[in-house]
């Protein structure tokens, strides 16, 4: 019988042996990536930089597409097995250029980690009129994977890892008005739906791609101290999220749950390399394991919901996933030919 994760059918923790405190170095121990090629978007800062370093240290050749080449070179100085290329996920033409350049090398692509993203921004639109968080956090992922598909297929065993967020709990995908053309813009709603979209994309991509030995995953890296993600945030947004109290102080429970950057990169690295996932895909992971499935029914309480973790059922819904795929092809004009 065919196994897929529609409706969260496979959302059961595996007992990986790791936890929220595990680091990227720990989860990749004993895994040899020599001869493998990886691409890590946003791989020159925060958890993306740590992910790049860890994969390269394990022997992989890691390509890092970056908006700021000079910054990327500075941050990656001294890291072997790394190539830096130009790309901006908010500019579709640069995604095309980067992906086509990679395809021209003829190399297979074994690991694609869509790590780059944005959050907390005021209403901004790309040159197509798409809301910026949706454009960067989701449409950019879809376009990059679609164009790189021949290289993923030629790897004879590849993984696409989409870095999502617990933020998908904030909002389901709004099919009626995804770009906030007819409703009031709220940055957290924009962020939440972009991450729900990433989960749905991973779910449907895995179902369509697994016949070609390409598996797809989404994940929550954790709340992480020391990254650039919150550089545009107003303190009122942190209060809305429940991270800060009314006096503007971070709540002790939140402070205690913050991960270091090596811990924050662990789930991305685990999902990209763990043999425990060789026969399973389309799942949402956290803390270096498969996450628990949640319902948006307020009457249903689980330990994950009480501890602000897990994956919402609407972001693993089969009909939503198929509907989003079709809408994405229509809006972007990209036909993903698997």
Buried (B, 14 or more C-beta within 10 A) or exposed (E): EEEBBBBBBBBBEBEBEBEBEBBBBBBBEEBEBEEBBBBBBBBBBBBBBBBBBBBBBBBBBBBBBBBEBEEBBEBBEEBEBBBBBBBBBBBBEBBBBBBEBBBEEEBBBBBBBBBBBBBBBEBBBBEEEBBBBBBBBBBBBBBBBBBBBEBBBBBEEBBBBBBBBBBBBBBBBBEEEBBBEEEEEBBBBBBBBBBBBBBBBBBBBBBBBBEBEBBBBBBBBBBBEEBEBEEEBEEEBBBBBEBBEEEEEEBEEBEEBBBBBBBBBBBBBBBBBBEBBEEBBBBBBBBBBBBBBBBEEEEEEEEBBEEBBBBBBBBBBBEBBBBBBEBBBEBBEBEBEE
